[in-house]
Amino acid sequence: MRSGNPALNENTFLDVGSGQVVSRDPGQVMTLNGTVNKTGLLLLMCVATAAYTWNLYTGPESMGLLMPYLLVGGIGGFIVALVTVFKKEWSPITAPLYALLEGLFLGGISVFFEAQFPGIVMQAVMLTLGVLASLLLAYKSGLIRATENFKLGVVAATGGIALLYLINLGLRLFGFEGFGFIHESSAMGIAFSVFVVIIAALNLVLDFDFIESGAEAGAPKYMEWYGAFGLVVTLIWLYLEILRLLAKLQSRD
């Protein structure tokens, strides 16, 4: 089992200590329905805090009010995500906390995009949900299969994108220009964003497969929270990349 999502790697469902997946009492094991329910709950939490920061915006003069929420949500969410990855058994607590913090960040960043391109946030939300529904249907119907080669390709592409983003961030921190196409609305910039959106979307397929495999293997009950957390991480990434792509397209009009 492999996933491009750093929250869901090949050791995720291994029993701590023994290195083996074990069978447990039916009421104490991970299930698909349980993971789906917890994913929905995390998304509701994320939307709730996003709506809070979104409603703080009353005009350009209120932009400064959003910065603390952006910083707390973004940095706090990143830290909590790292804790969750390394302490999976804490996920019943850390996964909801991550969703709440990321909601603060998403609400703030969405306001910035919406102020520049009215209507873009609803478009990004609908496209994200559409991609989720389409890929879930394709996966369940067997149109897309998470074969080993498919997984390797998506993992490699995801790692390459992450490395490119990190290098670009490092260059900018030291005063260099970095890779302009990541942010520009040029043909190359748009093509790059389309590629990233595709890779983010394909990570959903790997996550579906990984969660299903964990449920079949009898992973412990708390892994429902962890599986939901991993799926929400991918959805947030996909939403942000779609938002970026739409902004590039609209800036060319």
KEKE-3310 file (N, C-alpha, C; in steps of 0.2 Angstrom, whole numbers, plus 5000, padded with zeros to 4 digits):
npx = (5004:5003:5004:5003:5001:5008:5003:4998:5006:5016:5017:5007:4996:5001:5003:5008:5023:5023:5024:5015:4999:4985:4971:4956:4943:4927:4920:4930:4938:4944:4932:4925:4913:4914:4925:4921:4911:4918:4926:4917:4913:4925:4926:4915:4919:4930:4924:4916:4925:4931:4921:4919:4931:4929:4918:4923:4928:4924:4927:4941:4948:4947:4956:4968:4964:4962:4975:4981:4973:4976:4989:4989:4981:4987:5001:4999:4990:4999:5009:5001:4997:5009:5012:5001:5004:5015:5011:4999:4990:4985:4976:4961:4960:4969:4966:4953:4957:4966:4958:4950:4959:4965:4953:4952:4963:4960:4948:4953:4962:4954:4946:4955:4957:4944:4942:4949:4945:4929:4918:4926:4929:4917:4917:4929:4926:4915:4921:4931:4923:4916:4927:4931:4919:4918:4930:4929:4918:4923:4933:4926:4919:4928:4935:4946:4961:4971:4985:5001:5011:5004:5003:5016:5020:5012:5016:5029:5028:5021:5030:5040:5034:5032:5046:5050:5042:5047:5061:5058:5053:5063:5073:5066:5066:5079:5080:5081:5074:5067:5056:5047:5036:5028:5019:5015:5004:5006:5007:5015:5014:5001:5000:5008:5000:4989:4994:4998:4986:4980:4988:4986:4973:4973:4979:4969:4963:4973:4972:4959:4960:4970:4964:4953:4960:4966:4954:4950:4961:4959:4963:4966:4953:4955:4961:4951:4949:4962:4963:4953:4958:4970:4963:4957:4967:4972:4961:4961:4973:4970:4959:4966:4975:4966:4960:4971:4974:4962:4963:4974:4969:4959:4965:4971:4961)
npy = (4994:5011:5029:5045:5055:5063:5060:5048:5035:5020:5013:5016:5009:4999:4989:4997:4993:4979:4979:4973:4971:4969:4958:4964:4966:4966:4978:4987:4990:4999:5005:5008:5015:5022:5030:5038:5045:5052:5060:5068:5075:5082:5090:5098:5105:5112:5120:5128:5136:5142:5150:5159:5167:5171:5179:5190:5199:5215:5224:5232:5238:5230:5219:5218:5213:5200:5194:5189:5177:5170:5167:5160:5149:5144:5141:5134:5124:5117:5113:5105:5095:5089:5083:5074:5065:5059:5054:5045:5039:5049:5055:5056:5067:5077:5077:5084:5096:5100:5102:5113:5123:5124:5128:5142:5147:5144:5151:5164:5165:5163:5174:5184:5180:5180:5194:5199:5192:5191:5178:5168:5159:5151:5144:5137:5129:5121:5115:5107:5098:5092:5085:5077:5069:5063:5056:5047:5040:5034:5027:5017:5011:5005:5010:5018:5011:5008:5004:4996:5003:5015:5020:5022:5032:5043:5046:5049:5061:5069:5070:5077:5089:5094:5096:5106:5116:5119:5122:5134:5142:5143:5150:5162:5166:5170:5180:5178:5177:5165:5152:5158:5154:5147:5156:5164:5170:5165:5155:5144:5145:5142:5130:5122:5124:5117:5104:5102:5102:5090:5080:5082:5078:5065:5060:5058:5046:5037:5039:5034:5020:5017:5019:5010:4998:4998:4997:4984:4977:4977:4988:4998:5006:5020:5024:5027:5041:5045:5041:5049:5062:5062:5061:5074:5082:5081:5085:5099:5103:5101:5110:5122:5123:5122:5135:5143:5140:5145:5158:5162:5160:5169:5181:5183:5187)
npz = (5000:4996:4996:4989:4998:5012:5024:5023:5022:5017:5029:5037:5042:5050:5064:5079:5086:5083:5070:5061:5053:5063:5067:5075:5088:5081:5084:5086:5076:5061:5049:5033:5033:5045:5043:5032:5039:5048:5040:5034:5046:5049:5038:5040:5051:5047:5037:5046:5054:5043:5038:5048:5048:5035:5036:5043:5035:5028:5019:5010:5020:5030:5029:5036:5048:5046:5045:5057:5059:5047:5049:5062:5059:5047:5051:5064:5059:5051:5060:5069:5060:5057:5070:5070:5060:5065:5077:5077:5084:5092:5084:5085:5092:5087:5073:5072:5078:5068:5057:5061:5063:5050:5043:5048:5041:5027:5026:5027:5016:5006:5006:5001:4988:4983:4984:4974:4963:4960:4965:4963:4973:4976:4963:4964:4975:4971:4960:4966:4974:4964:4957:4968:4969:4956:4955:4965:4961:4949:4955:4963:4953:4946:4935:4937:4943:4957:4953:4956:4948:4945:4957:4960:4951:4954:4967:4964:4956:4965:4975:4968:4965:4978:4982:4972:4976:4989:4986:4979:4988:4997:4989:4988:5001:5003:4995:4981:4964:4962:4955:4943:4935:4944:4950:4940:4927:4915:4899:4903:4916:4919:4913:4922:4934:4930:4929:4942:4949:4943:4948:4962:4962:4958:4969:4977:4973:4977:4990:4993:4990:4999:5012:5010:5010:5023:5031:5027:5032:5045:5054:5069:5078:5079:5068:5059:5061:5058:5044:5039:5041:5033:5020:5021:5021:5008:5000:5004:4999:4985:4983:4986:4975:4964:4966:4964:4951:4944:4947:4940:4927:4926:4928:4916:4907)
capx = (5000:5007:5000:5007:4999:5013:4999:4996:5012:5015:5018:5002:4991:5005:5002:5014:5027:5025:5025:5011:4992:4982:4964:4953:4936:4923:4918:4936:4942:4942:4928:4924:4908:4916:4930:4917:4907:4923:4928:4912:4913:4931:4925:4910:4923:4934:4919:4913:4930:4932:4915:4920:4936:4926:4913:4926:4929:4919:4930:4948:4951:4947:4961:4973:4961:4963:4982:4982:4970:4980:4996:4988:4978:4992:5007:4996:4988:5005:5012:4996:4998:5016:5011:4996:5008:5020:5007:4993:4985:4982:4972:4954:4960:4973:4963:4948:4960:4969:4952:4948:4964:4965:4948:4954:4968:4956:4943:4957:4965:4949:4944:4960:4956:4938:4942:4952:4941:4923:4914:4931:4929:4912:4919:4934:4923:4911:4926:4934:4918:4915:4933:4930:4913:4920:4935:4926:4914:4928:4937:4922:4917:4934:4937:4953:4963:4977:4990:5008:5014:5000:5005:5023:5020:5009:5020:5035:5026:5019:5037:5043:5030:5034:5053:5050:5039:5052:5066:5056:5052:5070:5076:5063:5068:5086:5080:5081:5067:5063:5053:5041:5030:5023:5014:5013:4998:5009:5005:5019:5012:4994:5001:5010:4995:4985:4998:4998:4979:4979:4992:4982:4966:4975:4981:4963:4962:4977:4969:4953:4963:4973:4959:4949:4965:4966:4948:4950:4966:4957:4967:4963:4947:4957:4963:4946:4951:4968:4961:4949:4963:4973:4959:4955:4974:4972:4956:4963:4978:4967:4955:4970:4978:4961:4959:4977:4973:4957:4965:4978:4965:4955:4970:4972:4955)
capy = (5000:5017:5035:5051:5059:5061:5058:5041:5031:5013:5011:5019:5004:4994:4989:4999:4988:4973:4980:4969:4973:4964:4958:4966:4965:4970:4985:4991:4991:5004:5004:5013:5020:5026:5035:5043:5049:5057:5064:5073:5079:5086:5095:5103:5109:5116:5125:5132:5141:5146:5154:5164:5172:5174:5185:5196:5204:5220:5228:5232:5241:5224:5214:5217:5209:5193:5191:5184:5171:5166:5165:5155:5144:5141:5138:5130:5118:5113:5109:5099:5090:5085:5079:5069:5060:5055:5051:5043:5037:5055:5058:5058:5074:5081:5078:5089:5102:5102:5105:5119:5128:5125:5132:5148:5149:5144:5157:5170:5165:5163:5181:5187:5178:5183:5201:5201:5189:5189:5172:5162:5154:5146:5140:5132:5124:5117:5110:5102:5093:5088:5081:5072:5064:5060:5051:5042:5036:5031:5022:5012:5007:5001:5014:5019:5006:5010:4999:4998:5008:5021:5023:5025:5038:5049:5047:5053:5067:5073:5072:5082:5096:5097:5098:5112:5122:5120:5126:5140:5145:5144:5155:5168:5169:5172:5186:5177:5177:5159:5150:5163:5151:5144:5161:5169:5168:5164:5149:5139:5145:5139:5122:5120:5123:5111:5098:5101:5100:5083:5076:5082:5074:5058:5057:5056:5039:5033:5039:5029:5014:5016:5019:5004:4993:4998:4994:4977:4974:4977:4993:5000:5011:5027:5025:5031:5048:5047:5041:5055:5067:5061:5063:5081:5085:5081:5090:5106:5104:5101:5116:5128:5122:5124:5142:5146:5140:5149:5165:5163:5160:5175:5187:5184:5190)
capz = (5000:4995:4995:4988:5003:5017:5030:5022:5019:5017:5036:5041:5045:5053:5071:5083:5090:5080:5063:5058:5054:5067:5068:5082:5089:5075:5086:5088:5070:5056:5044:5028:5035:5050:5040:5028:5043:5051:5035:5034:5052:5049:5033:5043:5056:5043:5034:5051:5055:5037:5038:5053:5045:5029:5038:5046:5029:5027:5014:5009:5026:5036:5027:5041:5053:5044:5045:5063:5058:5042:5052:5067:5055:5043:5055:5068:5056:5049:5066:5071:5055:5058:5076:5069:5056:5069:5083:5074:5090:5094:5078:5087:5095:5083:5067:5073:5079:5062:5053:5064:5061:5043:5041:5049:5036:5021:5026:5026:5010:5001:5005:4997:4981:4981:4983:4967:4957:4963:4962:4961:4978:4974:4958:4967:4980:4967:4956:4971:4976:4958:4956:4973:4967:4950:4956:4970:4957:4945:4958:4965:4947:4943:4929:4939:4948:4960:4952:4959:4943:4945:4964:4960:4947:4958:4972:4962:4954:4971:4979:4964:4966:4985:4982:4969:4981:4994:4983:4977:4995:5000:4985:4989:5007:5002:4990:4974:4961:4962:4949:4942:4932:4949:4952:4934:4923:4908:4897:4906:4923:4919:4912:4928:4939:4928:4931:4950:4950:4941:4953:4968:4961:4958:4976:4980:4971:4981:4997:4993:4990:5006:5017:5009:5012:5030:5034:5026:5036:5052:5057:5075:5077:5079:5061:5055:5061:5054:5037:5037:5042:5027:5015:5021:5019:5000:4998:5005:4994:4979:4983:4985:4968:4959:4967:4961:4943:4942:4948:4934:4921:4926:4927:4909:4904)
cpx = (5004:5002:5005:5006:5004:5009:4997:5001:5011:5015:5012:4998:4995:5004:5008:5017:5028:5026:5021:5004:4989:4974:4961:4946:4932:4921:4924:4941:4940:4937:4927:4919:4910:4921:4926:4914:4912:4926:4923:4912:4919:4930:4920:4914:4927:4930:4917:4918:4932:4927:4916:4925:4933:4922:4916:4928:4923:4921:4937:4951:4951:4952:4966:4970:4961:4969:4983:4979:4973:4986:4994:4985:4983:4998:5004:4994:4994:5008:5008:4997:5004:5015:5006:5000:5012:5017:5000:4988:4982:4977:4964:4954:4963:4969:4957:4951:4963:4963:4950:4953:4965:4959:4949:4958:4964:4951:4947:4959:4960:4946:4949:4959:4949:4938:4945:4948:4934:4920:4919:4930:4923:4914:4924:4931:4919:4916:4929:4929:4916:4921:4932:4925:4915:4925:4933:4922:4918:4931:4932:4919:4922:4937:4944:4955:4970:4982:4996:5011:5011:5002:5012:5024:5017:5013:5026:5033:5024:5026:5041:5040:5032:5041:5053:5047:5044:5058:5064:5055:5059:5073:5073:5065:5075:5086:5081:5074:5063:5060:5046:5035:5025:5018:5012:5007:5000:5006:5009:5016:5005:4995:5003:5005:4990:4988:4997:4991:4977:4982:4988:4976:4968:4977:4975:4961:4967:4975:4963:4955:4966:4969:4955:4954:4966:4960:4948:4955:4965:4962:4963:4958:4949:4959:4958:4947:4957:4967:4957:4953:4967:4970:4958:4962:4974:4967:4958:4968:4975:4963:4960:4973:4973:4960:4965:4976:4968:4959:4970:4974:4961:4959:4972:4967:4956)
cpy = (5006:5023:5041:5056:5058:5059:5050:5037:5024:5009:5013:5014:4998:4995:4992:4994:4982:4973:4976:4972:4967:4964:4960:4964:4969:4977:4990:4992:4996:5001:5009:5018:5025:5032:5040:5048:5054:5062:5070:5078:5084:5092:5100:5108:5114:5122:5130:5138:5145:5151:5160:5169:5175:5180:5191:5201:5208:5225:5228:5234:5235:5219:5213:5213:5201:5190:5187:5177:5166:5163:5159:5149:5140:5137:5133:5123:5114:5109:5103:5093:5085:5080:5073:5063:5056:5052:5050:5041:5043:5058:5060:5065:5079:5082:5084:5096:5105:5105:5112:5125:5129:5129:5140:5151:5149:5149:5163:5171:5166:5170:5185:5186:5181:5190:5203:5198:5187:5183:5166:5157:5149:5141:5135:5127:5119:5112:5105:5097:5089:5083:5075:5066:5060:5054:5045:5037:5031:5025:5016:5008:5003:5004:5016:5014:5009:5005:5001:5004:5015:5024:5026:5031:5044:5051:5051:5060:5072:5075:5078:5089:5099:5099:5105:5118:5124:5124:5133:5145:5147:5150:5162:5171:5172:5178:5185:5177:5171:5157:5154:5160:5148:5149:5165:5166:5167:5157:5143:5139:5141:5131:5119:5119:5117:5104:5096:5099:5093:5079:5076:5078:5067:5055:5055:5048:5035:5033:5034:5022:5012:5015:5012:4998:4992:4995:4986:4973:4974:4982:4995:5006:5018:5029:5028:5038:5050:5046:5047:5061:5067:5063:5071:5085:5086:5085:5097:5108:5105:5108:5122:5128:5124:5132:5145:5146:5144:5156:5167:5164:5167:5181:5188:5187:5198)
cpz = (5000:4994:4994:4994:5009:5023:5029:5018:5020:5024:5040:5045:5049:5061:5075:5087:5087:5073:5058:5059:5058:5066:5075:5082:5084:5077:5087:5082:5065:5051:5039:5030:5040:5048:5036:5033:5047:5046:5034:5040:5051:5044:5036:5048:5052:5040:5039:5053:5049:5036:5042:5051:5039:5031:5042:5041:5028:5022:5014:5016:5031:5034:5032:5047:5052:5045:5051:5062:5052:5045:5057:5063:5051:5047:5060:5065:5053:5055:5069:5066:5056:5065:5074:5065:5060:5075:5081:5079:5093:5089:5080:5090:5090:5076:5067:5074:5072:5057:5055:5062:5054:5040:5042:5043:5029:5020:5024:5019:5004:5000:5001:4989:4979:4980:4977:4962:4960:4960:4962:4967:4977:4969:4960:4971:4976:4963:4960:4973:4970:4956:4961:4971:4961:4951:4960:4965:4952:4948:4960:4959:4944:4937:4931:4944:4950:4959:4955:4954:4944:4952:4963:4956:4950:4963:4970:4960:4960:4975:4975:4965:4973:4985:4978:4973:4986:4992:4981:4983:4998:4996:4987:4996:5007:4997:4983:4971:4962:4955:4947:4939:4938:4950:4946:4931:4916:4906:4901:4913:4924:4918:4918:4933:4937:4930:4938:4952:4949:4946:4960:4968:4961:4965:4979:4979:4976:4988:4998:4994:4997:5011:5017:5012:5020:5033:5033:5030:5043:5056:5063:5073:5076:5072:5057:5055:5057:5046:5035:5037:5035:5021:5015:5019:5011:4997:4999:5000:4987:4978:4982:4978:4963:4960:4964:4953:4941:4942:4942:4928:4921:4926:4920:4905:4903)
residu = (MET:ARG:SER:GLY:ASN:PRO:ALA:LEU:ASN:GLU:ASN:THR:PHE:LEU:ASP:VAL:GLY:SER:GLY:GLN:VAL:VAL:SER:ARG:ASP:PRO:GLY:GLN:VAL:MET:THR:LEU:ASN:GLY:THR:VAL:ASN:LYS:THR:GLY:LEU:LEU:LEU:LEU:MET:CYS:VAL:ALA:THR:ALA:ALA:TYR:THR:TRP:ASN:LEU:TYR:THR:GLY:PRO:GLU:SER:MET:GLY:LEU:LEU:MET:PRO:TYR:LEU:LEU:VAL:GLY:GLY:ILE:GLY:GLY:PHE:ILE:VAL:ALA:LEU:VAL:THR:VAL:PHE:LYS:LYS:GLU:TRP:SER:PRO:ILE:THR:ALA:PRO:LEU:TYR:ALA:LEU:LEU:GLU:GLY:LEU:PHE:LEU:GLY:GLY:ILE:SER:VAL:PHE:PHE:GLU:ALA:GLN:PHE:PRO:GLY:ILE:VAL:MET:GLN:ALA:VAL:MET:LEU:THR:LEU:GLY:VAL:LEU:ALA:SER:LEU:LEU:LEU:ALA:TYR:LYS:SER:GLY:LEU:ILE:ARG:ALA:THR:GLU:ASN:PHE:LYS:LEU:GLY:VAL:VAL:ALA:ALA:THR:GLY:GLY:ILE:ALA:LEU:LEU:TYR:LEU:ILE:ASN:LEU:GLY:LEU:ARG:LEU:PHE:GLY:PHE:GLU:GLY:PHE:GLY:PHE:ILE:HIS:GLU:SER:SER:ALA:MET:GLY:ILE:ALA:PHE:SER:VAL:PHE:VAL:VAL:ILE:ILE:ALA:ALA:LEU:ASN:LEU:VAL:LEU:ASP:PHE:ASP:PHE:ILE:GLU:SER:GLY:ALA:GLU:ALA:GLY:ALA:PRO:LYS:TYR:MET:GLU:TRP:TYR:GLY:ALA:PHE:GLY:LEU:VAL:VAL:THR:LEU:ILE:TRP:LEU:TYR:LEU:GLU:ILE:LEU:ARG:LEU:LEU:ALA:LYS:LEU:GLN:SER:ARG:ASP)
# end
